[in-house]
Amino acid sequence: MLKKRIIFICVIISFIFVPLAHSQNWVSMPPYNTLWPLWSPILSPVDTTTNLPTPIVSSLNRFTILPYQPALTWDPYMPYPWMLYNTPFGLAFYDVGQDSIFMWPPVYLFNWLTFQPSPISLPSGYSAFPPISTTFLSEYVPLANEAYTDQYGVNAFLLTALQLVAPFW
């Protein structure tokens, strides 16, 4: 009888503590299934009711308005993430490979025949993929911010690489 109680208690404890020990780094963001960084305290602050990081937006479509810029999203099949910005015309992204700002979404994520999103299929384990390296962010966030400012002439407050990863700023 005591042995059954101990096993029962161990099972209950594992249901409570194992999910806490395994934290997610990324969450899928509708409607395109690009990944949103749960590891960024500014982009995914901890919800006081659940004690879990929660994205500051619920979807990434052309009409999403970001409270902080740049935000980050990533197609895990691509070698680098996108930095996202508000523009007078809707959401835009900085493409590292082309060193340019484009309107969201990238062409391949939208079906131009049906005018509907064309979401990516995410690989298994995507939520545990590692965060974007601080070296990458330190190098490319300033370039993205500059490209955004040059293209739109906006002198808005833009986050730095450090602010994207720091717990408090």
Biotite code that builds the C-alpha atoms (Angstrom):
import biotite.structure as struc

atoms = struc.array([
    struc.Atom([0.000, 0.000, 0.000], chain_id="A", res_id=1, res_name="MET", atom_name="CA", element="C"),
    struc.Atom([2.816, 2.407, 0.910], chain_id="A", res_id=2, res_name="LEU", atom_name="CA", element="C"),
    struc.Atom([4.642, 1.478, -2.290], chain_id="A", res_id=3, res_name="LYS", atom_name="CA", element="C"),
    struc.Atom([1.555, 2.360, -4.391], chain_id="A", res_id=4, res_name="LYS", atom_name="CA", element="C"),
    struc.Atom([1.260, 5.731, -2.649], chain_id="A", res_id=5, res_name="ARG", atom_name="CA", element="C"),
    struc.Atom([4.905, 6.518, -3.295], chain_id="A", res_id=6, res_name="ILE", atom_name="CA", element="C"),
    struc.Atom([4.511, 5.601, -6.976], chain_id="A", res_id=7, res_name="ILE", atom_name="CA", element="C"),
    struc.Atom([1.340, 7.711, -7.176], chain_id="A", res_id=8, res_name="PHE", atom_name="CA", element="C"),
    struc.Atom([3.106, 10.700, -5.598], chain_id="A", res_id=9, res_name="ILE", atom_name="CA", element="C"),
    struc.Atom([6.073, 10.313, -7.978], chain_id="A", res_id=10, res_name="CYS", atom_name="CA", element="C"),
    struc.Atom([3.742, 10.241, -10.995], chain_id="A", res_id=11, res_name="VAL", atom_name="CA", element="C"),
    struc.Atom([1.937, 13.382, -9.808], chain_id="A", res_id=12, res_name="ILE", atom_name="CA", element="C"),
    struc.Atom([5.239, 15.190, -9.178], chain_id="A", res_id=13, res_name="ILE", atom_name="CA", element="C"),
    struc.Atom([6.503, 14.231, -12.641], chain_id="A", res_id=14, res_name="SER", atom_name="CA", element="C"),
    struc.Atom([3.387, 15.749, -14.231], chain_id="A", res_id=15, res_name="PHE", atom_name="CA", element="C"),
    struc.Atom([4.098, 18.990, -12.395], chain_id="A", res_id=16, res_name="ILE", atom_name="CA", element="C"),
    struc.Atom([7.878, 19.338, -12.655], chain_id="A", res_id=17, res_name="PHE", atom_name="CA", element="C"),
    struc.Atom([8.834, 17.646, -15.936], chain_id="A", res_id=18, res_name="VAL", atom_name="CA", element="C"),
    struc.Atom([6.985, 20.219, -18.107], chain_id="A", res_id=19, res_name="PRO", atom_name="CA", element="C"),
    struc.Atom([8.631, 23.012, -16.126], chain_id="A", res_id=20, res_name="LEU", atom_name="CA", element="C"),
    struc.Atom([12.081, 21.522, -16.679], chain_id="A", res_id=21, res_name="ALA", atom_name="CA", element="C"),
    struc.Atom([11.535, 21.243, -20.446], chain_id="A", res_id=22, res_name="HIS", atom_name="CA", element="C"),
    struc.Atom([11.024, 24.774, -21.636], chain_id="A", res_id=23, res_name="SER", atom_name="CA", element="C"),
    struc.Atom([10.113, 25.741, -25.166], chain_id="A", res_id=24, res_name="GLN", atom_name="CA", element="C"),
    struc.Atom([12.316, 28.118, -27.108], chain_id="A", res_id=25, res_name="ASN", atom_name="CA", element="C"),
    struc.Atom([9.917, 28.672, -30.020], chain_id="A", res_id=26, res_name="TRP", atom_name="CA", element="C"),
    struc.Atom([6.187, 28.652, -30.685], chain_id="A", res_id=27, res_name="VAL", atom_name="CA", element="C"),
    struc.Atom([4.437, 28.413, -34.040], chain_id="A", res_id=28, res_name="SER", atom_name="CA", element="C"),
    struc.Atom([2.830, 31.694, -35.085], chain_id="A", res_id=29, res_name="MET", atom_name="CA", element="C"),
    struc.Atom([-0.267, 31.569, -37.295], chain_id="A", res_id=30, res_name="PRO", atom_name="CA", element="C"),
    struc.Atom([-1.165, 31.814, -40.089], chain_id="A", res_id=31, res_name="PRO", atom_name="CA", element="C"),
    struc.Atom([2.184, 30.910, -41.720], chain_id="A", res_id=32, res_name="TYR", atom_name="CA", element="C"),
    struc.Atom([3.648, 28.719, -38.930], chain_id="A", res_id=33, res_name="ASN", atom_name="CA", element="C"),
    struc.Atom([6.842, 30.729, -38.691], chain_id="A", res_id=34, res_name="THR", atom_name="CA", element="C"),
    struc.Atom([8.476, 30.478, -35.275], chain_id="A", res_id=35, res_name="LEU", atom_name="CA", element="C"),
    struc.Atom([8.215, 33.144, -32.585], chain_id="A", res_id=36, res_name="TRP", atom_name="CA", element="C"),
    struc.Atom([11.000, 33.382, -29.941], chain_id="A", res_id=37, res_name="PRO", atom_name="CA", element="C"),
    struc.Atom([9.837, 32.470, -26.454], chain_id="A", res_id=38, res_name="LEU", atom_name="CA", element="C"),
    struc.Atom([13.431, 33.056, -25.251], chain_id="A", res_id=39, res_name="TRP", atom_name="CA", element="C"),
    struc.Atom([13.181, 36.820, -25.828], chain_id="A", res_id=40, res_name="SER", atom_name="CA", element="C"),
    struc.Atom([11.832, 38.473, -22.665], chain_id="A", res_id=41, res_name="PRO", atom_name="CA", element="C"),
    struc.Atom([10.694, 41.590, -24.545], chain_id="A", res_id=42, res_name="ILE", atom_name="CA", element="C"),
    struc.Atom([8.956, 39.660, -27.347], chain_id="A", res_id=43, res_name="LEU", atom_name="CA", element="C"),
    struc.Atom([7.518, 36.968, -25.058], chain_id="A", res_id=44, res_name="SER", atom_name="CA", element="C"),
    struc.Atom([7.163, 38.294, -21.512], chain_id="A", res_id=45, res_name="PRO", atom_name="CA", element="C"),
    struc.Atom([6.198, 35.886, -18.759], chain_id="A", res_id=46, res_name="VAL", atom_name="CA", element="C"),
    struc.Atom([2.451, 35.750, -18.183], chain_id="A", res_id=47, res_name="ASP", atom_name="CA", element="C"),
    struc.Atom([1.905, 36.180, -14.444], chain_id="A", res_id=48, res_name="THR", atom_name="CA", element="C"),
    struc.Atom([-1.038, 33.769, -14.395], chain_id="A", res_id=49, res_name="THR", atom_name="CA", element="C"),
    struc.Atom([0.725, 30.875, -16.143], chain_id="A", res_id=50, res_name="THR", atom_name="CA", element="C"),
    struc.Atom([4.383, 31.732, -15.424], chain_id="A", res_id=51, res_name="ASN", atom_name="CA", element="C"),
    struc.Atom([5.121, 30.948, -19.078], chain_id="A", res_id=52, res_name="LEU", atom_name="CA", element="C"),
    struc.Atom([6.504, 33.210, -21.816], chain_id="A", res_id=53, res_name="PRO", atom_name="CA", element="C"),
    struc.Atom([3.686, 34.539, -23.996], chain_id="A", res_id=54, res_name="THR", atom_name="CA", element="C"),
    struc.Atom([4.139, 36.186, -27.414], chain_id="A", res_id=55, res_name="PRO", atom_name="CA", element="C"),
    struc.Atom([3.250, 39.889, -27.557], chain_id="A", res_id=56, res_name="ILE", atom_name="CA", element="C"),
    struc.Atom([1.179, 39.232, -30.701], chain_id="A", res_id=57, res_name="VAL", atom_name="CA", element="C"),
    struc.Atom([-1.194, 36.391, -31.528], chain_id="A", res_id=58, res_name="SER", atom_name="CA", element="C"),
    struc.Atom([-0.536, 36.189, -35.267], chain_id="A", res_id=59, res_name="SER", atom_name="CA", element="C"),
    struc.Atom([1.785, 37.509, -37.952], chain_id="A", res_id=60, res_name="LEU", atom_name="CA", element="C"),
    struc.Atom([-0.201, 38.718, -40.903], chain_id="A", res_id=61, res_name="ASN", atom_name="CA", element="C"),
    struc.Atom([0.161, 41.807, -43.024], chain_id="A", res_id=62, res_name="ARG", atom_name="CA", element="C"),
    struc.Atom([-1.997, 43.822, -40.626], chain_id="A", res_id=63, res_name="PHE", atom_name="CA", element="C"),
    struc.Atom([-0.257, 42.834, -37.370], chain_id="A", res_id=64, res_name="THR", atom_name="CA", element="C"),
    struc.Atom([0.947, 45.838, -35.395], chain_id="A", res_id=65, res_name="ILE", atom_name="CA", element="C"),
    struc.Atom([4.030, 45.195, -33.307], chain_id="A", res_id=66, res_name="LEU", atom_name="CA", element="C"),
    struc.Atom([4.384, 46.947, -29.961], chain_id="A", res_id=67, res_name="PRO", atom_name="CA", element="C"),
    struc.Atom([8.181, 46.543, -30.213], chain_id="A", res_id=68, res_name="TYR", atom_name="CA", element="C"),
    struc.Atom([10.437, 46.616, -33.253], chain_id="A", res_id=69, res_name="GLN", atom_name="CA", element="C"),
    struc.Atom([12.153, 44.705, -34.512], chain_id="A", res_id=70, res_name="PRO", atom_name="CA", element="C"),
    struc.Atom([10.373, 41.503, -33.609], chain_id="A", res_id=71, res_name="ALA", atom_name="CA", element="C"),
    struc.Atom([11.781, 38.184, -34.774], chain_id="A", res_id=72, res_name="LEU", atom_name="CA", element="C"),
    struc.Atom([10.286, 35.255, -36.614], chain_id="A", res_id=73, res_name="THR", atom_name="CA", element="C"),
    struc.Atom([11.962, 32.299, -38.268], chain_id="A", res_id=74, res_name="TRP", atom_name="CA", element="C"),
    struc.Atom([11.240, 29.652, -40.857], chain_id="A", res_id=75, res_name="ASP", atom_name="CA", element="C"),
    struc.Atom([13.433, 26.813, -39.517], chain_id="A", res_id=76, res_name="PRO", atom_name="CA", element="C"),
    struc.Atom([14.175, 25.727, -43.091], chain_id="A", res_id=77, res_name="TYR", atom_name="CA", element="C"),
    struc.Atom([15.891, 29.082, -43.642], chain_id="A", res_id=78, res_name="MET", atom_name="CA", element="C"),
    struc.Atom([19.419, 29.771, -42.357], chain_id="A", res_id=79, res_name="PRO", atom_name="CA", element="C"),
    struc.Atom([18.468, 33.011, -40.585], chain_id="A", res_id=80, res_name="TYR", atom_name="CA", element="C"),
    struc.Atom([15.453, 34.670, -38.945], chain_id="A", res_id=81, res_name="PRO", atom_name="CA", element="C"),
    struc.Atom([13.601, 37.745, -40.148], chain_id="A", res_id=82, res_name="TRP", atom_name="CA", element="C"),
    struc.Atom([13.411, 41.021, -38.254], chain_id="A", res_id=83, res_name="MET", atom_name="CA", element="C"),
    struc.Atom([9.866, 42.415, -38.405], chain_id="A", res_id=84, res_name="LEU", atom_name="CA", element="C"),
    struc.Atom([8.807, 46.068, -38.548], chain_id="A", res_id=85, res_name="TYR", atom_name="CA", element="C"),
    struc.Atom([5.652, 48.170, -38.716], chain_id="A", res_id=86, res_name="ASN", atom_name="CA", element="C"),
    struc.Atom([5.327, 50.318, -41.826], chain_id="A", res_id=87, res_name="THR", atom_name="CA", element="C"),
    struc.Atom([2.625, 52.661, -43.111], chain_id="A", res_id=88, res_name="PRO", atom_name="CA", element="C"),
    struc.Atom([1.660, 49.829, -45.506], chain_id="A", res_id=89, res_name="PHE", atom_name="CA", element="C"),
    struc.Atom([1.570, 46.947, -43.025], chain_id="A", res_id=90, res_name="GLY", atom_name="CA", element="C"),
    struc.Atom([4.073, 44.532, -41.548], chain_id="A", res_id=91, res_name="LEU", atom_name="CA", element="C"),
    struc.Atom([7.476, 44.245, -43.230], chain_id="A", res_id=92, res_name="ALA", atom_name="CA", element="C"),
    struc.Atom([10.540, 42.060, -42.738], chain_id="A", res_id=93, res_name="PHE", atom_name="CA", element="C"),
    struc.Atom([14.270, 42.446, -43.163], chain_id="A", res_id=94, res_name="TYR", atom_name="CA", element="C"),
    struc.Atom([15.837, 39.687, -45.258], chain_id="A", res_id=95, res_name="ASP", atom_name="CA", element="C"),
    struc.Atom([19.460, 39.157, -44.218], chain_id="A", res_id=96, res_name="VAL", atom_name="CA", element="C"),
    struc.Atom([20.327, 37.372, -47.473], chain_id="A", res_id=97, res_name="GLY", atom_name="CA", element="C"),
    struc.Atom([19.154, 40.285, -49.606], chain_id="A", res_id=98, res_name="GLN", atom_name="CA", element="C"),
    struc.Atom([19.952, 43.086, -47.117], chain_id="A", res_id=99, res_name="ASP", atom_name="CA", element="C"),
    struc.Atom([16.542, 44.592, -47.816], chain_id="A", res_id=100, res_name="SER", atom_name="CA", element="C"),
    struc.Atom([13.132, 45.279, -46.316], chain_id="A", res_id=101, res_name="ILE", atom_name="CA", element="C"),
    struc.Atom([10.127, 43.567, -47.939], chain_id="A", res_id=102, res_name="PHE", atom_name="CA", element="C"),
    struc.Atom([6.417, 43.477, -47.173], chain_id="A", res_id=103, res_name="MET", atom_name="CA", element="C"),
    struc.Atom([5.192, 40.547, -45.078], chain_id="A", res_id=104, res_name="TRP", atom_name="CA", element="C"),
    struc.Atom([4.771, 37.696, -45.842], chain_id="A", res_id=105, res_name="PRO", atom_name="CA", element="C"),
    struc.Atom([7.621, 36.374, -47.954], chain_id="A", res_id=106, res_name="PRO", atom_name="CA", element="C"),
    struc.Atom([6.308, 35.404, -51.403], chain_id="A", res_id=107, res_name="VAL", atom_name="CA", element="C"),
    struc.Atom([6.530, 31.636, -50.825], chain_id="A", res_id=108, res_name="TYR", atom_name="CA", element="C"),
    struc.Atom([4.301, 31.831, -47.725], chain_id="A", res_id=109, res_name="LEU", atom_name="CA", element="C"),
    struc.Atom([1.314, 33.148, -49.677], chain_id="A", res_id=110, res_name="PHE", atom_name="CA", element="C"),
    struc.Atom([-0.738, 31.360, -52.336], chain_id="A", res_id=111, res_name="ASN", atom_name="CA", element="C"),
    struc.Atom([-1.290, 34.046, -54.958], chain_id="A", res_id=112, res_name="TRP", atom_name="CA", element="C"),
    struc.Atom([-3.928, 31.958, -56.783], chain_id="A", res_id=113, res_name="LEU", atom_name="CA", element="C"),
    struc.Atom([-6.217, 31.594, -53.761], chain_id="A", res_id=114, res_name="THR", atom_name="CA", element="C"),
    struc.Atom([-5.035, 34.696, -51.880], chain_id="A", res_id=115, res_name="PHE", atom_name="CA", element="C"),
    struc.Atom([-4.635, 32.533, -48.787], chain_id="A", res_id=116, res_name="GLN", atom_name="CA", element="C"),
    struc.Atom([-1.686, 31.841, -46.469], chain_id="A", res_id=117, res_name="PRO", atom_name="CA", element="C"),
    struc.Atom([0.510, 28.922, -47.411], chain_id="A", res_id=118, res_name="SER", atom_name="CA", element="C"),
    struc.Atom([1.834, 27.783, -44.011], chain_id="A", res_id=119, res_name="PRO", atom_name="CA", element="C"),
    struc.Atom([5.030, 25.802, -43.693], chain_id="A", res_id=120, res_name="ILE", atom_name="CA", element="C"),
    struc.Atom([5.079, 22.311, -42.172], chain_id="A", res_id=121, res_name="SER", atom_name="CA", element="C"),
    struc.Atom([7.247, 22.447, -39.094], chain_id="A", res_id=122, res_name="LEU", atom_name="CA", element="C"),
    struc.Atom([9.792, 19.734, -38.309], chain_id="A", res_id=123, res_name="PRO", atom_name="CA", element="C"),
    struc.Atom([9.284, 17.700, -35.163], chain_id="A", res_id=124, res_name="SER", atom_name="CA", element="C"),
    struc.Atom([11.005, 19.158, -32.133], chain_id="A", res_id=125, res_name="GLY", atom_name="CA", element="C"),
    struc.Atom([10.882, 22.708, -33.492], chain_id="A", res_id=126, res_name="TYR", atom_name="CA", element="C"),
    struc.Atom([9.911, 24.133, -30.103], chain_id="A", res_id=127, res_name="SER", atom_name="CA", element="C"),
    struc.Atom([13.232, 23.014, -28.622], chain_id="A", res_id=128, res_name="ALA", atom_name="CA", element="C"),
    struc.Atom([15.434, 24.431, -31.387], chain_id="A", res_id=129, res_name="PHE", atom_name="CA", element="C"),
    struc.Atom([18.117, 26.664, -29.841], chain_id="A", res_id=130, res_name="PRO", atom_name="CA", element="C"),
    struc.Atom([17.672, 30.423, -29.670], chain_id="A", res_id=131, res_name="PRO", atom_name="CA", element="C"),
    struc.Atom([19.242, 32.625, -32.342], chain_id="A", res_id=132, res_name="ILE", atom_name="CA", element="C"),
    struc.Atom([22.850, 33.331, -31.435], chain_id="A", res_id=133, res_name="SER", atom_name="CA", element="C"),
    struc.Atom([23.650, 36.656, -29.836], chain_id="A", res_id=134, res_name="THR", atom_name="CA", element="C"),
    struc.Atom([26.516, 36.990, -32.330], chain_id="A", res_id=135, res_name="THR", atom_name="CA", element="C"),
    struc.Atom([24.039, 36.842, -35.219], chain_id="A", res_id=136, res_name="PHE", atom_name="CA", element="C"),
    struc.Atom([21.713, 39.332, -33.529], chain_id="A", res_id=137, res_name="LEU", atom_name="CA", element="C"),
    struc.Atom([24.579, 41.694, -32.669], chain_id="A", res_id=138, res_name="SER", atom_name="CA", element="C"),
    struc.Atom([25.666, 41.711, -36.291], chain_id="A", res_id=139, res_name="GLU", atom_name="CA", element="C"),
    struc.Atom([22.328, 41.879, -38.109], chain_id="A", res_id=140, res_name="TYR", atom_name="CA", element="C"),
    struc.Atom([19.865, 43.776, -35.889], chain_id="A", res_id=141, res_name="VAL", atom_name="CA", element="C"),
    struc.Atom([21.785, 47.070, -36.404], chain_id="A", res_id=142, res_name="PRO", atom_name="CA", element="C"),
    struc.Atom([21.859, 46.440, -40.171], chain_id="A", res_id=143, res_name="LEU", atom_name="CA", element="C"),
    struc.Atom([18.133, 45.671, -40.211], chain_id="A", res_id=144, res_name="ALA", atom_name="CA", element="C"),
    struc.Atom([17.335, 48.765, -38.128], chain_id="A", res_id=145, res_name="ASN", atom_name="CA", element="C"),
    struc.Atom([19.399, 50.922, -40.470], chain_id="A", res_id=146, res_name="GLU", atom_name="CA", element="C"),
    struc.Atom([17.744, 49.449, -43.584], chain_id="A", res_id=147, res_name="ALA", atom_name="CA", element="C"),
    struc.Atom([14.315, 50.055, -42.033], chain_id="A", res_id=148, res_name="TYR", atom_name="CA", element="C"),
    struc.Atom([15.148, 53.653, -41.105], chain_id="A", res_id=149, res_name="THR", atom_name="CA", element="C"),
    struc.Atom([16.678, 54.325, -44.551], chain_id="A", res_id=150, res_name="ASP", atom_name="CA", element="C"),
    struc.Atom([13.671, 52.916, -46.390], chain_id="A", res_id=151, res_name="GLN", atom_name="CA", element="C"),
    struc.Atom([10.888, 54.427, -44.309], chain_id="A", res_id=152, res_name="TYR", atom_name="CA", element="C"),
    struc.Atom([12.579, 57.482, -42.812], chain_id="A", res_id=153, res_name="GLY", atom_name="CA", element="C"),
    struc.Atom([11.160, 56.523, -39.448], chain_id="A", res_id=154, res_name="VAL", atom_name="CA", element="C"),
    struc.Atom([13.067, 57.548, -36.347], chain_id="A", res_id=155, res_name="ASN", atom_name="CA", element="C"),
    struc.Atom([11.024, 55.345, -34.046], chain_id="A", res_id=156, res_name="ALA", atom_name="CA", element="C"),
    struc.Atom([12.509, 53.642, -31.023], chain_id="A", res_id=157, res_name="PHE", atom_name="CA", element="C"),
    struc.Atom([14.084, 50.434, -32.284], chain_id="A", res_id=158, res_name="LEU", atom_name="CA", element="C"),
    struc.Atom([15.284, 47.607, -30.078], chain_id="A", res_id=159, res_name="LEU", atom_name="CA", element="C"),
    struc.Atom([18.939, 46.634, -30.035], chain_id="A", res_id=160, res_name="THR", atom_name="CA", element="C"),
    struc.Atom([20.222, 43.072, -30.105], chain_id="A", res_id=161, res_name="ALA", atom_name="CA", element="C"),
    struc.Atom([20.888, 43.268, -26.363], chain_id="A", res_id=162, res_name="LEU", atom_name="CA", element="C"),
    struc.Atom([17.316, 44.389, -25.666], chain_id="A", res_id=163, res_name="GLN", atom_name="CA", element="C"),
    struc.Atom([15.982, 41.403, -27.593], chain_id="A", res_id=164, res_name="LEU", atom_name="CA", element="C"),
    struc.Atom([17.770, 38.949, -25.319], chain_id="A", res_id=165, res_name="VAL", atom_name="CA", element="C"),
    struc.Atom([18.127, 40.795, -21.983], chain_id="A", res_id=166, res_name="ALA", atom_name="CA", element="C"),
    struc.Atom([15.675, 39.917, -19.206], chain_id="A", res_id=167, res_name="PRO", atom_name="CA", element="C"),
    struc.Atom([15.143, 43.583, -18.301], chain_id="A", res_id=168, res_name="PHE", atom_name="CA", element="C"),
    struc.Atom([16.003, 46.844, -20.014], chain_id="A", res_id=169, res_name="TRP", atom_name="CA", element="C"),
])
